[in-house]
Amino acid sequence: MIKIETKKIGAGRPILAVVGCVHGDEKIGMKAITELNKLDIKEGCLFTIIANPLAVKKNKRFIEKDL
């Protein structure tokens, strides 16, 4: 089973979800998620999702299988 990490910023609608780090060796996804997590959402809700944190930690494209 692949575990994901999520963070919720804000509340209400509209709702937006951004997924990054599907592949652990692609660094731009983590940079984008890190910057988005700094936002102060005034209206609506943002979910940021790190899809494959173990692969990111190990700097590998995938752990068990390629997503």
Secondary structure, 3 states (H helix, E strand, C coil): CCCCEEEEEEECCCEEEEEECCCCCCCHHHHHHHHHCCCCCCCEEEEEEECCHHHHHHCCCCCCCCC
